[in-house]
Amino acid sequence: MDEVSLIIRRVKRGGGRCLDLSGRDLATIPNEVFQLKLMEELVLANNSISALPDAIAELTSLQALDLSGNRITRLPQEIVQCMALRELKLAGNPIGLGNLAEGQLRPALENYFQSTPSAASAPVRVMRPNSSSGGRSIPRAEEARAPATARQLGAPAIREVTFSDISLGSVISQGGFSVVHRATWKGATVAVKVIVDPVITPDLRNEFDNEVAMLNYLRHPGTVLLMGVCSTPPKLAVVTEFADGGSLFDLLHKTRRDFPMDDRVEILKKVANVMLFYHESGVVHRDLKSMNVLLDRYLNVKMCDFGLARFKVSTTQADLNTGTMQFSGTPSYMAPELFKKQAYDGAVDVYAFGTLVWEVVTRQVPFDGIDPADIRDRTLRGAARLEVSTTLPRKYAALIEACRGQEPAGRPTFAEVLNSLS
């Protein structure tokens, strides 16, 4: 009898409620596991498991399931029958759902199965990169022999990129944990966001996985196109289309280009339209700002940077005080409820949009030269006002004031914002 079977037997004989089989090089979940009807916690992290069997529904007492660091590409519909389940860890899997807990678990699963109606019955097909088949699709029967390269959130499969195939060029932007380069990949000019922190912490990995999943889920002409991902540490990178018009921030503040008001308003309409799509898709961006609004040469909007984006269902108090969730945006654009670490909804994006409207119509940097702590203090006191010239048409001043209202419930929706701009 092997060691894994011995561990399962011991738990069964002792009536244990927790089974830890992490790091056992398992390709499948042993059938004996599904006989542990009283088990409340099952840890299968850091194995090579590619599929979660339908038998998971037999574990009716299961409350926590840790599958992080495996090769899971899909979930069976039967998992929703695990009524006691409160925590599901999927970070580090191609499926890209990340870690789900409590209030966000059920809605995220429902969203996943609604977005992939055939997930429970149809064979999942993934692409084998660099194979002699010329990129042919591979049926599930062959999937065990293929590398897990799909990162799914009810969205198309994502191509796994070999980092050595990327030729990095000039730096476009730089953040605390990443650098964005202009690059060449397979002959195409692309943008590559590379995680440069030498220590890939669980929080950093989760944020990386979250951004990839959101980019894949929020496919829209106004979102930068996700082309591929390098998901194997120590090289974590996201490959997207290259927006050759630069950022809205650069256009507003770093060029002397003539920028008629009509063109500015058109850009604001495009941003509002994309944000409406995100909100209707159940996602809060949380870091809307001019630096994250990219443009092509025709001034079409391409939204980027989804590391802080979250499903509305995950915006609970518990989420706001741990890990990277402590950092909820850029101070100049942050709503009072984010500074207070309160539960929030899409109204935080509307608040940021109000600041963006002011920035676009005035061509000034919001709160330029003011310390972030001072911005926070002013925002919490309701004193973070942005001065508007009396020559500015009243409708823009009114929109800025409405979007930046102190109370979330009083702010307009993006549908209403579009009506105002029209």
For each residue, the residues with C-beta under 8 A, 3 or more apart:
1: 5 6 9
2: 5 6
3: 6 7 24
4: 7 8 21 24 26 30
5: 1 2 8 9 30 32
6: 1 2 3 9 10
7: 3 4 10 11 19 20 21
8: 4 5 11 12 19 21 30 32 33 36
9: 1 5 6 12 13 32
10: 6 7 13 14 16
11: 7 8 14 16 18 19 36 39
12: 8 9 15 16 32 35 36
13: 9 10
14: 10 11
15: 12 38
16: 10 11 12 19 36 39
17: 38 39 40 41 61
18: 11 39 40 41 42 43
19: 7 8 11 16 33 36 39 41 42 43
20: 7 43
21: 4 7 8 24 26 30 33 42 43 44 47
22: 43 44 45 46 47 66
23: 45 46 47
24: 3 4 21 47
25: 47 48
26: 4 21 29 30 44 47 48 49
27: 47 48 49 50 144
28: 49 51 53
29: 26 33 34 44 49 52 53
30: 4 5 8 21 26 33
31: 34 35 55
32: 5 8 9 12 35 36
33: 8 19 21 29 30 36 39 42 59
34: 29 31 53 55 56 58 59
35: 12 31 32
36: 8 11 12 16 19 32 33 39 59
37: 58 59 60 61
38: 15 17 61
39: 11 16 17 18 19 33 36 42 59 61 62
40: 17 18 61 62 63 64 84
41: 17 18 19 62 63 64 65 66
42: 18 19 21 33 39 59 62 64 65 66
43: 18 19 20 21 22 66
44: 21 22 26 29 47 49 65 66 67 70
45: 22 23 66 67 68 69 70 89
46: 22 23 68 69 70
47: 21 22 23 24 25 26 27 44 69 70
48: 25 26 27 70 71
49: 26 27 28 29 44 52 67 70 71 72
50: 27 70 71 72 73 143 144 148
51: 28 72 73 74 143
52: 29 49 56 67 72 75 76 79
53: 28 29 34 56 76
54: 57 76 78
55: 31 34 58 78
56: 34 52 53 59 62 65 76 78 79 82
57: 54 60 78 79 81 82
58: 34 37 55
59: 33 34 36 37 39 42 56 62 82
60: 37 57 82 83 84
61: 17 37 38 39 40 84
62: 39 40 41 42 56 59 65 82 84 85
63: 40 41 84 85 86 87
64: 40 41 42 85 86 87 88 89
65: 41 42 44 56 62 82 85 87 88 89
66: 22 41 42 43 44 45 87 89
67: 44 45 49 52 70 72 88 89 90 93
68: 45 46 89 90 91 92 93 99
69: 45 46 47 91 92 93
70: 44 45 46 47 48 49 50 67 92 93
71: 48 49 50 93 94 148
72: 49 50 51 52 67 75 90 93 94 95 148
73: 50 51 93 94 95 124 126 143 148 150 152
74: 51 95 116 119 124 152
75: 52 72 79 95 97 109 112 113 119
76: 52 53 54 56 79 119 120
77: 80 113 119 120
78: 54 55 56 57 81 120
79: 52 56 57 75 76 82 85 88 109
80: 77 106 109 110 113
81: 57 78
82: 56 57 59 60 62 65 79 85
83: 60
84: 40 60 61 62 63
85: 62 63 64 65 79 82 88 105
86: 63 64 101 102 105
87: 63 64 65 66 99 100 101 102 105
88: 64 65 67 79 85 97 99 100 101 105 109
89: 45 64 65 66 67 68 99 100
90: 67 68 72 93 95 96 97 98 99 100
91: 68 69 98 99 202 205 206 209
92: 68 69 70 205 209
93: 67 68 69 70 71 72 73 90 96 97 148
94: 71 72 73 148 149 150 151 152 158 231
95: 72 73 74 75 90 150 151 152 153
96: 90 93 151 152 153 158 209 212 213 216
97: 75 88 90 93 100 108 112 153 213
98: 90 91 206 209 210 213
99: 68 87 88 89 90 91 206
100: 87 88 89 90 97 104 105 108 109
101: 86 87 88 104 105 318
102: 86 87 105 316 318
103: 106 107 313 314 316
104: 100 101 107 108 311 313 314 316 319
105: 85 86 87 88 100 101 102 108 109
106: 80 103 109 110
107: 103 104 110 111 282 311 313
108: 97 100 104 105 111 112 311 313 314
109: 75 79 80 88 100 105 106 112 113
110: 80 106 107 113 114
111: 107 108 114 115 154 282 311
112: 75 97 108 109 115 116 119 153 154
113: 75 77 80 109 110 116 117 119 120 154
114: 110 111 117 154
115: 111 112 153 154 155 217
116: 74 112 113 119 152 154
117: 113 114
118: 121 122
119: 74 75 76 77 112 113 116 122 124
120: 76 77 78 113
121: 118
122: 118 119
123: 139 140 141
124: 73 74 119 140 143 150
125: 137 138 139 140 157
126: 73 137 138 143 146 148 149 150 157
127: 135 137 138 149 150 157 159
128: 131 133 135 136 138 146 147 149
129: 135 147 149 159 160 162
130: 162
131: 128 134 135 136
132:
133: 128 136 138
134: 131
135: 127 128 129 131
136: 128 131 133
137: 125 126 127
138: 125 126 127 128 133 142 143 146
139: 123 125 142 143
140: 123 124 125 143
141: 123
142: 138 139 145 146
143: 50 51 73 124 126 138 139 140 146 148
144: 27 50
145: 142
146: 126 128 138 142 143 149
147: 128 129 160
148: 50 71 72 73 93 94 126 143
149: 94 126 127 128 129 146 157 158 159 160
150: 73 94 95 124 126 127 157 158
151: 94 95 96 157 158 209 212 213 216 229 231
152: 73 74 94 95 96 116 155 156 157 158 216
153: 95 96 97 112 115 213 214 216 217
154: 111 112 113 114 115 116 217
155: 115 152 216 217 219
156: 152 216 219
157: 125 126 127 149 150 151 152
158: 94 96 149 150 151 152 212 216 226 228 229
159: 127 129 149 227 228 229
160: 129 147 149 228 229 230 231
161: 165 166 185 227 228 229 230 237 239
162: 129 130 165 166 230
163: 166 230 232 235 237
164:
165: 161 162 185 186
166: 161 162 163 183 184 185 190 192 230 237 239
167: 183 184 185
168: 181 183 192 194
169: 181 182 183 184
170: 181 182
171: 174 179 180 181
172: 180 181 182 191
173: 179 180 247 291
174: 171 178 179 180
175: 178 179
176:
177: 195 196 197 204
178: 174 175 193 194 195 196 197
179: 171 173 174 175 193 194 196
180: 171 172 173 174 191 192 193 194
181: 168 169 170 171 172 191 192 194
182: 169 170 172 189 190 191 242
183: 166 167 168 169 189 190 191 192 239
184: 166 167 169 187 188 189 190
185: 161 165 166 167 188 190 192 227 228 239
186: 165
187: 184
188: 184 185 227
189: 182 183 184 242 244
190: 166 182 183 184 185 227 239 240 241 242
191: 172 180 181 182 183 224 239 240 241 242 243
192: 166 168 180 181 183 185 237 238 239 240
193: 178 179 180 237 238 240
194: 168 178 179 180 181 235 236 237
195: 177 178 200 204 208 236 237
196: 177 178 179
197: 177 178 200 201 204
198: 234
199: 204
200: 195 197 204 205 233 234 236
201: 197 204 205
202: 91 205 206 323
203: 206 207 323 324
204: 177 195 197 199 200 201 207 208 324
205: 91 92 200 201 202 208 209 233 236
206: 91 98 99 202 203 209 210 323 324
207: 203 204 210 211 307 308 324
208: 195 204 205 211 212 231 236 238 307
209: 91 92 96 98 151 205 206 212 213
210: 98 206 207 213 214 306 307 309 310
211: 207 208 214 215 238 305 306 307 309
212: 96 151 158 208 209 215 216 226 229 231 238
213: 96 97 98 151 153 209 210 216 217
214: 153 210 211 217 218 283 306 309
215: 211 212 218 223 224 226 238 240 306
216: 96 151 152 153 155 156 158 212 213 219 226
217: 115 153 154 155 213 214 281 283
218: 214 215 223 277 278 281 283 306 309
219: 155 156 216 223 225 226
220: 223 274 277
221: 300
222: 270 271 273 274 277 300 301 302 303
223: 215 218 219 220 274 302 303 304
224: 191 215 240 241 243 294 302 303 304
225: 219 240 241
226: 158 212 215 216 219 229 238 239 240
227: 159 161 185 188 190 239 240 241
228: 158 159 160 161 185 239
229: 151 158 159 160 161 212 226 237 238 239
230: 160 161 162 163 166 235 236 237 238 239
231: 94 151 160 208 212 236
232: 163 235 236
233: 200 205 236
234: 198 200
235: 163 194 230 232
236: 194 195 200 205 208 230 231 232 233
237: 161 163 166 192 193 194 195 229 230
238: 192 193 208 211 212 215 226 229 230
239: 161 166 183 185 190 191 192 226 227 228 229 230
240: 190 191 192 193 215 224 225 226 227 304
241: 190 191 224 225 227 302
242: 182 189 190 191
243: 191 224 246 247 294 295 296 302 304
244: 189 296 297
245: 251 294 295 296 297 298 299 300
246: 243 250 251 294 295
247: 173 243 250 251 290 291 292 293 294 295
248: 251 252 267 290 291 293 294 295 360
249: 252 253 254 289 290 291 293
250: 246 247 253 254 255
251: 245 246 247 248 254 255 257 259 295
252: 248 249 259 290 359 360 363
253: 249 250 363 365
254: 249 250 251
255: 250 251
256:
257: 251
258:
259: 251 252 263 264 363
260: 263 264
261: 264 265 361
262: 265 266
263: 259 260 266 267 299
264: 259 260 261 267 268 360 361
265: 261 262 268 269 421
266: 262 263 269 270 299
267: 248 263 264 270 271 293 295 299 301 360
268: 264 265 271 272 356 357 360 421
269: 265 266 272 273 418 421 422
270: 222 266 267 273 274 300 301
271: 222 267 268 274 275 288 293 301 303 353 356
272: 268 269 275 276 353 414 417 418 421
273: 222 269 270 276 277 414 418
274: 220 222 223 270 271 277 278 301 303
275: 271 272 278 279 285 288 349 353 414
276: 272 273 279 280 413 414 415 418
277: 218 220 222 273 274 280 281
278: 218 274 275 281 283 284 285 309 349
279: 275 276 282 283 284 312 346 349 413 414
280: 276 277
281: 217 218 277 278
282: 107 111 279 311 312 313
283: 214 217 218 278 279 309 310 311 312
284: 278 279 309 310 311 312 315 344 345 346 348 349
285: 275 278 288 303 306 308 309 349
286: 308 309 310 328 329 338 348 349
287: 292 305 307 308 309 329 330 333 352
288: 271 275 285 292 293 333 349 352 353 356
289: 249 292 293 329 330 332 333 352 355 356
290: 247 248 249 252 293 356 359 360
291: 173 247 248 249 305
292: 247 287 288 289 303 304 305
293: 247 248 249 267 271 288 289 290 301 302 303 356
294: 224 243 245 246 247 248 301 302 303 304
295: 243 245 246 247 248 251 267 299 300 301 302
296: 243 244 245 299 300 302
297: 244 245
298: 245
299: 245 263 266 267 295 296
300: 221 222 245 270 295 296
301: 222 267 270 271 274 293 294 295
302: 222 223 224 241 243 293 294 295 296
303: 222 223 224 271 274 285 292 293 294
304: 223 224 240 243 292 294
305: 211 287 291 292 308
306: 210 211 214 215 218 285 309
307: 207 208 210 211 287 324
308: 207 285 286 287 305 324 327 328 329
309: 210 211 214 218 278 283 284 285 286 287 306
310: 210 283 284 286 314 315 319
311: 104 107 108 111 282 283 284 314 315
312: 279 282 283 284 315 345 346
313: 103 104 107 108 282
314: 103 104 108 310 311 319
315: 284 310 311 312 319 320 343 344 345
316: 102 103 104 319 320 343
317: 320 321 341 342 343
318: 101 102 321 322
319: 104 310 314 315 316 322 325
320: 315 316 317 325 326 328 341 342 343
321: 317 318 325 326 341
322: 318 319 325 326
323: 202 203 206 326
324: 203 204 206 207 307 308 327
325: 319 320 321 322 328
326: 320 321 322 323 341
327: 308 324
328: 286 308 320 325 334 338 341 348
329: 286 287 289 308 333 334 338 348 352
330: 287 289 333 334
331: 334 367 372 375 376 379
332: 289 355 365 366 367 375
333: 287 288 289 329 330 351 352 355 356 366
334: 328 329 330 331 338 339 348 351 352 375 376 379
335: 338 339 344 347 348 351 352 379 408
336: 339 340 379 380 382 406
337: 340 342 343 344 347 348 408
338: 286 328 329 334 335 341 342 344 348
339: 334 335 336 376 379 380
340: 336 337 380
341: 317 320 321 326 328 338
342: 317 320 337 338
343: 315 316 317 320 337
344: 284 315 335 337 338 347 348 408
345: 284 312 315 348 408
346: 279 284 312 349 350 413 414
347: 335 337 344 350 351 408 409 411
348: 284 286 328 329 334 335 337 338 344 345 351 352 408
349: 275 278 279 284 285 286 288 346 352 353 414
350: 346 347 353 354 403 411 412 413 414 417
351: 333 334 335 347 348 354 355 403 404 405 408 411
352: 287 288 289 329 333 334 335 348 349 355 356
353: 271 272 275 288 349 350 356 357 403 414 417
354: 350 351 357 358 399 400 401 402 403 404 411
355: 289 332 333 351 352 358 359 366 386 400 403 404
356: 268 271 288 289 290 293 333 352 353 359 360
357: 268 353 354 360 361 396 399 400 403
358: 354 355 361 362 364 366 386 388 400
359: 252 290 355 356 362 363 364 365 366
360: 248 252 264 267 268 290 356 357 363
361: 261 264 357 358 392 396
362: 358 359 388 389 392
363: 252 253 259 359 360
364: 358 359 368
365: 253 332 359 368
366: 332 333 355 358 359 386
367: 331 332 370 375 384 386
368: 364 365
369:
370: 367 374 375
371: 374 375
372: 331 375 376
373: 376 377
374: 370 371 377 378
375: 331 332 334 367 370 371 372 378 379 384
376: 331 334 339 372 373 379 380
377: 373 374 380 381
378: 374 375 381 383 384
379: 331 334 335 336 339 375 376 382 383 384
380: 336 339 340 376 377
381: 377 378 384
382: 336 379 406
383: 378 379
384: 367 375 378 379 381 404
385:
386: 355 358 366 367 400 404
387:
388: 358 362 392 396 397 400
389: 362 392
390:
391:
392: 361 362 388 389 396 397
393: 396 397
394: 397 398
395: 398 399 420
396: 357 361 388 392 393 399 400
397: 388 392 393 394 400 401
398: 394 395 401 402 420
399: 354 357 395 396 402 403 417 420 421
400: 354 355 357 358 386 388 396 397 403 404
401: 354 397 398 404 405
402: 354 398 399 405 410 411 412 420
403: 350 351 353 354 355 357 399 400 411 412 417
404: 351 354 355 384 386 400 401 411
405: 351 401 402 408 410 411
406: 336 382 410
407: 410 411
408: 335 337 344 345 347 348 351 405 411
409: 347
410: 402 405 406 407
411: 347 350 351 354 402 403 404 405 407 408
412: 350 402 403 416 417 420
413: 276 279 346 350 416 417
414: 272 273 275 276 279 346 349 350 353 417 418
415: 276 418 419
416: 412 413 419 420
417: 272 350 353 399 403 412 413 414 420 421
418: 269 272 273 276 414 415 421 422
419: 415 416 422
420: 395 398 399 402 412 416 417
421: 265 268 269 272 399 417 418
422: 269 418 419
